[in-house]
């Protein structure tokens, strides 16, 4: 993961945060499988925080 940028915060009853994640490898081209695993890990880590849910 190269960087994370929060680009929108919306507040009503709950707060919604939208962020963009930039992936980059210095070792070679990232494959879809690589990105999928990283996204799953990010989602798993964030949703393990009390009160955090994934909005789809």
C-alpha positions in Angstrom: 0.0 0.0 0.0 1.4 3.3 -1.0 -1.0 5.8 0.6 -4.5 6.4 1.9 -6.4 9.6 1.2 -9.7 10.5 3.0 -11.7 12.4 0.4 -15.2 12.6 1.9 -16.8 12.7 5.3 -20.6 12.7 5.6 -22.4 13.1 8.9 -26.0 12.3 9.7 -27.0 9.7 12.3 -23.7 8.0 11.6 -20.5 9.2 10.1 -19.5 7.9 6.7 -15.9 8.2 5.6 -14.8 7.6 2.0 -11.2 7.0 1.3 -9.0 6.0 -1.6 -6.2 3.5 -1.2 -3.2 3.5 -3.6 -1.4 0.3 -4.1 2.2 0.0 -5.5 4.8 -2.7 -5.6 8.5 -1.9 -6.0 9.1 -5.6 -6.8 6.8 -6.0 -9.9 3.3 -5.7 -11.3 0.5 -6.3 -8.8 -2.0 -8.9 -9.9 -5.8 -8.7 -9.2 -5.3 -11.5 -6.6 -2.7 -9.5 -4.8 -5.0 -6.5 -4.6 -8.0 -8.6 -3.6 -6.1 -10.0 -0.6 -5.0 -6.5 0.5 -8.5 -5.2 0.2 -9.9 -8.1 2.3 -7.3 -7.5 5.0 -8.1 -3.7 5.1 -11.8 -4.5 5.4 -11.2 -7.2 8.1 -9.1 -4.8 10.1 -11.5 -1.9 9.9 -14.6 -3.9 10.7 -12.9 -5.4 13.7 -13.0 -1.9 15.3 -16.1 -1.5 17.5 -18.8 0.5 15.8 -17.3 0.3 12.3 -19.4 -1.3 9.5 -18.9 -1.6 5.8 -21.5 0.2 3.8 -22.1 -1.4 0.4 
